[in-house]
Amino acid sequence: MKLAALFLASALLLPAARAFAQSQPLAFVAPAADLQELTGCYPAAQAATPAKGSVTYFGVVNTHDATHEQFARLRQVLTTSQATVILYEKPDMGVDSTEAATIAHLGESGYVRFLAQQRGIRAERFDDKVAEYDYLRTRVEPAQLKLYYLLRASERLHQNTGASKKVLVAAMQQLLRNSASFAPGTEQVIRTMREFEEAYQQFCPASGAWWQRAGATAHPAEAFMQTIDDSLRAFRAERLAQQVTEKVRAGERVLVVLDRSHLPASPTYVAIMPASH
């Protein structure tokens, strides 16, 4: 994949929160009828219409390693939950010819689609990056919004490829030239590398060099990024809760597979139980 395409893809697909470095996935299991019987669960919100179905949340880490134990556990959770529909993150890029090849080329979201096809279960994408961006545009001023996406894309590229400073700078130049494709409405701000550096110094005055941010813990001075992250989490959680609630009330047994850093804290109909090691 060409550098510009890779960087643009990173910008469009980047998560709102930093990826978890932990290797163990979590399964959140919640049969609606048994919520009060589960030890240590969060109480379910009371619904106007009693739930007929159930929902299981399974948190994954981003990996293309087919030997990672989360894939075996995902198969087990799919069987246990008896899911009739799977909700997943990231674009639908199909599946490959085998289980291992699908994981190697398409990661955990590809494997979800592979399992769904194999078992005759519906698989639906629940996140919407365009809707998320439109939501943020109404709440974040253009310079901060654009800087947020530029920095998150830089972090994502470095995490995925280990790109050097030289590559990151070249990629940033490409991204700035193509900003209308991923950050429409911000074309009049942060147009050049000089303006990017100035904006970074303005909004991240106590942080180190921007190309060294990848993998680092967020600096307190970058409060604007944390605020945007929090807004996105709330927006995503509300949209997901609506989708899950509709399906559960319709009698569906829902399996939600998502980045473990995106797991909802206390969603409707959900009890939270750490998976056994």
NORCORGI-V481949 format. One record per helix or strand of 2 or more residues. SS is the DSSP state (h for helix, s for strand). FROM is the first residue (numbers start at 0). TO is the last residue. If there is no record, write none. Layout:
# NORCORGI-V481949
ss->SS from->FROM to->TO
ss->SS from->FROM to->TO
This chain:
# NORCORGI-V481949
ss->h from->2 to->12
ss->s from->25 to->30
ss->h from->31 to->36
ss->s from->53 to->59
ss->h from->68 to->80
ss->s from->84 to->87
ss->h from->98 to->118
ss->s from->121 to->124
ss->h from->128 to->136
ss->h from->141 to->160
ss->h from->164 to->176
ss->h from->178 to->180
ss->h from->192 to->202
ss->h from->209 to->211
ss->h from->222 to->248
ss->s from->252 to->258
ss->h from->259 to->261
